[in-house]
Each structure stands twice: as C-alpha cells, then as structure tokens.
Amino acid sequence: MNVNDFDYELPKELIAQKPSEKRDACRLLVVHRDTGAVEHRRFSDILEYLRPGDCLVMNDSKVIPARIYGVKAGTGANIEFLLSKRLDGDLWETLVRPGRRVHTGDEIVFGDGKLRAFVEGYGEEGTRHVRFRYDGVFLEILEELGSMPLPPYIEREAGEDDRDRYQTVYARNDGSVAAPTAGLHWTPELLDRARAMGVKTAFVTLHVGIGTFRPVKAERVEDHHMHFEEYTVTQEAAETVNSARAGGGRIIAVGTTACRTMESSCTEDGRLVARSGSTGIFIYPGYRFKMVDALITNFHLPKSTLMMLVSALYTREDMLRVYGEAVKERYAFFSYGDAMLIE
C-alpha cells in the first residue's frame, strides 16, 4: 500500500488558523457508512446522532505550554525549545531551533534563570535529551514561561486565547504537546445534555506527542513506524465502556487518540482492559476494529497516519470521496477546523 494513495488536494486557505467563535458552532460533516450518504450540519447538532446507551469515550490529557524561549549560556543566542516527551523525571526529549547551535553539554537559560536546561545527548530525528533544573514546581514554571504548542500549519504565534481554546473542557491530566482536537468542540452544556438523554461518558488518557505532526517518510504504508505514546485506562473507564457494550450501546471514540487508546487496551473479543502502558499502534486499511463503532474526528493532513486510520474505519476510496466533498463545501481543516462524525 503506497503512502501517496492517501493524498488529496487541499487549498491552503481552508487550513483553519483560529477556532470557531464558539466551541460547538463549527460545522459537522456526518458520514453514514451504511448508505454512503453525507450530511452537512453544525456540531451542536451532534446529539441528534447519539442514542441512549451509547458511550462517548474522550481523551482527558491536558496540553502543557510546551514551547519555551531561552538563550544559550555563554553566547546569548536565542533558542526555542518544544518539549516533546518526558523521559524520566526532569529529563525530556525536546525539539530545538536552531538545532545547529545546541550540542551536548550546552546550557540554555529561560526566564532569567527561573529554568535552566542542560543538554545530555541526542534523541531520534534530531531531538535533544535535556535535563531541567529549577526551584519550585516544573509545570507552574512552564505555565509562566511557556506558550501553547500550536501545530506548524497554524502560521501565527500562540496567544492567551489559545491557552483556553487549544484545550478540551475536560482536560485534567498534564502531558500532551498537541491537543486531542476532536474534543475541542465539546462544551460542558453539550456533554450534560448528552448524559441527560442517556449517553454514557468515559475518559481515557493518551499523552499526544510531537510525532502526530511528523510526516510519513516511508513509501510503503507498512514500512512506517509509529512513535510510542503513554496511555492510561482506569478501571472506572473500562467498566463504563464494557457496560455500554453489554447493553447494546455503541462505543463512539471522540478523536483518534481515544480510538487508538481503546484499540491498544482491549481483548480480541472487544472488552476494554484497565491498564497503563505505551502504544505505537498503527491503524491503516485492513485493520479490524475491536472496540470502536463510530468516530468523531477533525479533518487530517494528506498522507498522514490519521488519514490512514479513518480510511481503515471506512474505506480509502470512500474517505477520499468524503474529503473531496469537504473541500468542495469549504470546510475548515485540521486542529482548529471543523468536525466529522463517521457512524
């Protein structure tokens, strides 16, 4: 299977640079897999497609303000860090710009010395392994000094509004460097209305790494290797999901991260298991879903692993047809863009 088989034409002006005025005011493209029909709605209409007994499964990972700016000790050169993944305690894998100026043994100073980073070595694909030193609580310092790590296709600096809007309303477990964007459209009121009509909700955690934005470099899909991400499924979440399935309800993943978490932590016969671990699961056409019955998701980059995942849930040909319809109807794409329900 060739990576180019998952390509499509996207006019640059359809890449959303800002979120919709209200979270649930974005557009919603509804895909009916049984008939092939599509509908054009608003996200606030999502409840019309849910049934009592269904279970919405959401990723409650919280995005940390992972982009920080400092200076190199000794030279004063301006350096940008994008924290990618916590390796152990205060040791992090970090993307660095400009990378040519940062080497093993260097010290980078942030916030006039409130935070210092010492480069201990190199990681994969040009990243650095850095150890932070500070007084106090690391995440509190990061909240003060850092900014939200907006993806590279959003061509502006992160602002204060992004601290709220590039975060789901149910985020609670710090650790992601990219938002689980399908969850950005939910409001507390919309979730309350869903629960009032008998829809169950369950929360899993998968800390999204920077690998979500890295392109697939292999020519053959089967040759691509995913980056590993940490996840947790609690006993409460497992019981809620399994109860819904036993009662005949559909398991609806809110986002590809919730989907990947469930598919990584379930039995062959479709029971969710409570556990913590790391997953590099790669879902592409030919994969047999064991847990997920429907998916709420945003629109994904051409030739990306997420484009392959949604093509596994439907078909590649049908998904490309749907994306063509979305382009024709001028939907907004990617993280701050519109949503899709594949049912």
C-alpha positions in Angstrom: 0.0 0.0 0.0 1.5 3.3 -1.1 1.5 6.4 1.1 0.6 8.5 -1.9 -2.7 6.6 -2.0 -3.8 8.8 0.9 -3.1 12.1 -0.7 -5.7 14.7 -1.6 -5.7 18.3 -2.8 -6.3 20.9 -0.1 -6.3 24.7 -0.8 -4.2 26.4 1.8 -6.9 28.9 2.7 -9.0 26.0 4.1 -6.5 25.4 6.9 -8.0 26.9 10.0 -5.8 29.5 11.7 -8.2 30.2 14.6 -11.0 28.3 16.3 -14.7 29.0 15.7 -16.2 31.7 17.7 -18.0 29.1 20.0 -16.7 25.6 20.5 -19.8 23.9 19.3 -20.5 26.4 16.4 -18.2 24.7 14.0 -19.5 22.7 11.1 -20.1 18.9 11.3 -19.9 16.5 8.3 -21.9 13.4 9.1 -20.8 10.2 7.2 -23.3 7.3 7.1 -21.2 4.3 6.3 -24.2 2.0 5.7 -25.5 4.1 2.8 -22.6 6.3 1.8 -24.6 9.4 2.3 -23.2 12.6 3.9 -24.9 15.4 5.8 -23.8 18.9 6.4 -24.7 20.1 9.9 -23.3 22.1 12.9 -21.5 20.4 15.8 -24.3 21.5 18.2 -26.5 19.0 16.2 -24.3 16.0 17.3 -26.9 14.8 19.9 -29.3 14.0 17.0 -27.0 11.2 16.1 -26.5 9.8 19.6 -28.8 7.2 21.2 -29.4 6.3 24.9 -27.0 3.7 25.9 -24.2 4.9 23.6 -20.9 5.7 25.2 -18.7 8.6 24.3 -15.0 7.9 25.1 -12.8 11.0 25.4 -9.1 11.7 25.9 -8.7 13.8 29.0 -5.0 14.5 28.5 -4.1 18.2 29.1 -1.8 20.2 26.8 1.1 21.7 28.5 2.6 25.1 27.4 5.5 23.2 25.9 7.1 25.9 23.7 9.6 28.0 25.6 12.2 30.6 24.5 15.6 31.0 26.1 19.2 31.9 25.5 22.3 29.8 25.3 24.6 30.4 28.2 27.9 31.9 27.2 26.8 33.2 23.8 23.3 34.7 24.3 22.0 33.0 21.2 18.2 32.8 21.1 17.0 29.2 21.4 13.5 27.8 21.1 12.5 24.5 22.8 9.4 22.4 22.1 9.1 19.8 24.7 8.2 16.5 23.1 8.1 13.8 25.7 9.0 13.4 29.4 11.6 10.6 29.5 12.3 10.3 33.3 11.6 12.9 36.0 13.2 16.2 34.7 14.7 14.6 31.6 12.8 15.5 28.5 13.1 14.8 24.7 13.0 18.2 23.1 12.9 19.7 19.6 15.4 22.6 19.4 15.6 25.5 17.0 18.1 26.4 15.6 19.4 22.9 16.2 22.9 23.6 14.8 23.6 25.8 17.8 22.8 23.4 20.5 25.1 20.5 21.4 25.7 18.0 24.2 27.0 19.9 27.3 25.3 23.2 26.4 23.2 25.1 29.0 20.1 27.0 28.0 18.6 29.6 30.3 14.9 30.5 30.4 13.1 33.3 32.3 16.3 35.0 33.6 17.3 31.8 35.3 14.0 30.5 36.6 14.5 27.5 34.5 17.8 26.0 33.2 18.3 23.1 30.7 21.4 21.1 30.3 21.8 19.1 27.1 22.8 15.5 27.9 22.6 14.0 24.4 20.8 13.4 21.2 17.5 11.7 20.6 15.7 10.5 17.5 15.3 12.7 14.4 17.5 15.5 15.7 15.9 15.9 19.1 17.9 16.6 22.2 17.7 15.0 25.6 17.7 17.8 28.2 17.6 17.9 32.0 15.8 20.8 33.6 16.9 22.4 36.9 14.7 24.8 38.8 13.3 25.8 42.2 9.6 25.1 42.7 7.1 23.1 40.6 8.1 22.5 37.0 4.6 22.8 35.5 3.9 26.0 37.3 7.1 27.5 35.9 6.1 26.2 32.5 2.7 27.9 32.8 4.6 31.1 33.5 7.2 30.9 30.8 5.8 28.7 28.1 3.2 29.1 25.3 0.8 26.6 23.8 2.5 24.4 21.1 0.3 25.2 18.2 1.0 22.9 15.2 3.2 24.2 12.4 0.4 24.7 9.9 -1.1 27.4 12.1 1.0 30.3 10.9 0.9 32.6 13.9 2.3 32.9 17.4 0.1 31.3 20.2 -1.8 33.9 22.2 -3.5 33.9 25.5 -6.8 32.8 24.0 -5.1 29.6 22.9 -4.5 28.6 26.5 -8.2 28.0 26.7 -9.2 27.1 23.1 -6.4 24.7 22.4 -7.6 22.6 25.4 -10.6 20.5 25.8 -13.1 21.5 28.6 -12.5 18.1 30.3 -8.7 18.1 30.2 -7.2 17.2 33.5 -4.0 15.1 33.2 -1.0 17.1 32.1 1.3 15.6 29.5 0.3 16.3 25.8 2.2 18.6 23.4 -0.7 18.6 21.0 -4.4 18.7 21.6 -6.8 15.8 21.1 -8.6 18.1 18.7 -11.9 16.3 18.2 -12.6 17.1 21.8 -12.2 20.9 21.3 -15.8 21.2 20.0 -17.5 19.9 23.2 -18.9 22.3 25.8 -19.9 21.3 29.4 -23.5 22.1 28.4 -23.4 19.8 25.4 -21.9 17.0 27.5 -24.6 17.5 30.1 -27.3 17.3 27.5 -25.8 14.1 26.2 -25.8 12.5 29.6 -29.3 13.6 30.3 -30.5 11.7 27.2 -28.9 8.5 28.5 -25.5 8.7 26.8 -22.6 7.5 28.9 -19.2 9.2 29.0 -15.8 7.6 29.8 -12.4 9.2 29.9 -9.1 7.6 28.9 -5.7 9.3 28.8 -3.2 9.3 26.0 -0.4 11.9 26.1 -0.1 13.2 22.5 3.5 13.5 21.3 5.0 15.7 18.6 5.1 12.6 16.4 1.5 13.4 15.5 2.8 16.2 13.2 5.7 14.3 11.7 5.3 13.2 8.1 5.3 9.6 6.9 8.7 9.2 5.2 8.3 5.6 4.0 6.9 5.0 0.6 5.0 1.9 1.7 2.5 2.3 4.5 3.6 -1.0 6.0 7.2 0.3 6.4 6.2 3.3 8.7 6.9 3.0 12.4 4.8 5.0 14.9 6.2 6.9 17.8 5.2 5.5 21.2 2.8 7.4 23.5 1.9 6.8 27.1 -1.7 5.9 27.9 -3.9 5.0 30.9 -7.3 3.3 31.0 -8.8 3.4 34.5 -11.0 0.7 36.0 -13.9 3.2 36.0 -13.5 3.9 32.3 -13.2 0.2 31.4 -16.4 -0.7 33.4 -18.3 2.2 31.8 -17.4 1.2 28.3 -17.9 -2.6 28.8 -21.3 -1.9 30.4 -22.4 0.2 27.5 -21.3 -2.5 25.0 -23.0 -5.2 27.0 -26.2 -3.2 26.9 -26.1 -2.8 23.2 -24.8 0.7 23.0 -22.3 1.9 20.5 -18.7 2.8 21.6 -18.0 6.3 20.0 -14.4 7.5 20.2 -14.1 11.3 20.4 -10.9 11.6 18.4 -8.3 9.3 17.0 -6.3 9.3 20.3 -9.3 7.9 22.2 -9.7 5.4 19.4 -6.0 4.3 19.5 -6.1 4.0 23.3 -9.1 1.7 23.3 -7.8 -0.4 20.4 -4.5 -0.7 22.3 -6.1 -1.8 25.6 -8.8 -4.3 24.7 -9.2 -8.0 24.3 -9.8 -9.7 21.0 -13.5 -10.1 21.8 -13.9 -6.3 22.4 -13.6 -5.8 26.2 -11.7 -2.8 27.4 -9.0 -3.6 30.0 -7.8 -1.2 32.7 -4.1 -0.6 32.5 -1.3 1.9 31.8 1.4 1.5 29.1 2.8 2.9 25.9 1.4 2.3 22.5 2.7 2.6 19.0 -0.4 1.1 17.4 -0.6 1.9 13.7 -4.1 1.6 12.2 -4.5 1.5 8.5 -6.8 -0.2 6.0 -7.1 -3.9 6.7 -7.1 -3.4 10.5 -10.1 -5.0 12.3 -11.5 -2.7 14.9 -12.3 -4.5 18.2 -13.8 -1.6 20.3 -14.7 1.4 18.2 -18.1 1.5 16.5 -18.1 5.2 15.4 -15.7 8.1 15.5 -15.9 11.8 15.9 -12.8 13.5 14.4 -11.4 16.5 12.7 -10.0 16.5 9.1 -6.5 15.2 8.8 -3.4 16.0 6.8 -2.9 14.4 3.4 -0.8 11.2 3.6 -0.8 11.2 7.4 -1.2 8.2 9.7 -4.5 9.7 10.9 -5.8 9.8 7.3 -4.9 6.1 7.1 -6.8 5.4 10.4 -10.1 7.0 9.2 -9.7 5.1 5.9 -9.5 1.9 7.9 -12.8 2.7 9.6 -14.5 3.4 6.3 -12.6 2.7 3.1 -9.8 4.6 1.4 -11.8 5.3 -1.7 -14.9 6.5 0.3 -12.9 8.6 2.7 -11.2 10.4 -0.2 -14.6 11.0 -1.7 -15.8 12.5 1.6 -12.7 14.7 1.8 -13.4 15.9 -1.7 -16.9 16.8 -0.6 -15.5 18.7 2.4 -13.1 20.6 0.2 -15.9 21.5 -2.2 -18.1 22.7 0.6 -15.2 24.8 2.1 -14.9 23.1 5.4 -12.2 24.3 7.7 -9.4 21.7 8.1 -7.0 20.4 10.9 -6.7 21.3 14.6 -8.9 24.4 14.8 -11.1 23.2 11.9 -14.5 21.6 11.6 -15.5 18.1 12.7 -16.7 14.8 11.1 -18.8 12.0 12.5 -18.2 8.6 10.9 -21.0 6.4 12.0 
